[in-house]
């Protein structure tokens, strides 16, 4: 079963959170696919991961770059795993038809968008029925707070 972690963004934006999440995942040895909602968002995140800090960057690729198997982080709008990743990050409204095969799935959603919250609740319910391990994290005044787990 997949270890699924829901991240309810309320204080930080996806653009602020995603690089830190990806850095920690890479430090733990994960190869990652980040599925986003549109080609425009891929272009924005692609640029951000190269420039978010002056002293570092996160190596990654997109279909425009090719050589997916060499990329530790792959940005896409498709249900794919061309870089042999074990971790999937869903963000910007993206969903995944099949979550089997991922050891970790991080579902990041905008807590200030009622449609995004309702969609995340629907995914939680469906994945709970399927028997996946679920954890729900919410941004609080002192950082991430674990609010629920199954």
Secondary structure by P-SEA (a helix, b strand, c coil): ccbbbbbbcccccccccaaaaaaaaaaaccbbbbbcccaaaaaaaaaaaaccccccccccccccccccccccbbbbccccccccccbbbbcccccccccccccbbbbbbccccaaaaaaaaaaaaaaaaaccbbbbbbbccccccccccc
